[in-house]
Amino acid sequence: MTENLSVWIVLGLAFVAANLPFLFERVLFVRRTASGHKAFGWRLLELLLLYLAVGLFAAMLERSAYGSVYPQGWAFYVTTACLFLVFAFPGFVYRYLWRIHRCGAKEGRGMT
């Protein structure tokens, strides 16, 4: 696998993983809540766990390509966490902004 391809695979996986917590109502993708709606705190926890999973996958790719993982400082992790949050924006908009506006417009509560 080339270096360029592995970068695109990690970026694509990060984009998909960042949006998963906003698309599903199951807590940790396993258990349904009693109310049927997942709280925002659960979504943040899932976002953190998926960030760590994508990071581990990227480290495995780097280890297989170069033999070791290059040591990173705190700035790298802050930057990648912010990029992960930016990737999560479409899912957040769908769950909390766009979907509510569409449902409200169907029920006659839309903005006029």
HUTAWO-V999123 format. One record per pair of residues at least 12 apart in sequence whose C-alpha atoms are under 10 Angstrom apart, sorted by the first residue. I is the first residue (numbers start at 0). GAP is how many residues later the second one is. Records with the same first field share a line. If there is no record, write none. Layout:
I: GAP + GAP
This chain:
0: 60 + 63 + 64
1: 63
2: 58 + 59 + 62 + 63
5: 52 + 55 + 56 + 59
6: 51 + 54 + 55
8: 49 + 52
9: 44 + 45 + 47 + 48 + 51
10: 43 + 47 + 72 + 73 + 76
11: 75
12: 41 + 44 + 45
13: 36 + 37 + 39 + 40 + 41 + 44 + 66 + 69 + 70 + 71 + 73 + 74
14: 39 + 68 + 69 + 70 + 71 + 72 + 73 + 74 + 75 + 76
15: 34 + 71 + 72 + 75
16: 29 + 30 + 32 + 33 + 34 + 36 + 37 + 67 + 70 + 71
17: 28 + 29 + 30 + 31 + 32 + 33 + 36 + 65 + 66 + 67 + 68 + 69 + 70 + 71 + 72 + 73 + 74
18: 24 + 28 + 31 + 65 + 66 + 68 + 69 + 70 + 71 + 72 + 73 + 75 + 76
19: 23 + 26 + 27 + 30 + 68 + 71 + 72
20: 17 + 19 + 21 + 22 + 23 + 24 + 25 + 26 + 29 + 67 + 70 + 71 + 74
21: 16 + 18 + 21 + 22 + 24 + 25 + 66 + 67 + 68 + 69 + 70 + 71 + 72 + 73 + 74
22: 20 + 68 + 69 + 71 + 72
23: 13 + 14 + 19 + 71
24: 12 + 13 + 14 + 17 + 18
25: 12 + 16 + 17
26: 12 + 15 + 16 + 18 + 19
27: 14 + 15 + 17 + 18 + 19 + 21 + 22
28: 17
42: 49
46: 34 + 37 + 38 + 41
47: 33 + 36 + 37
49: 34
50: 29 + 30 + 33 + 34
51: 29
53: 30
54: 22 + 25 + 26
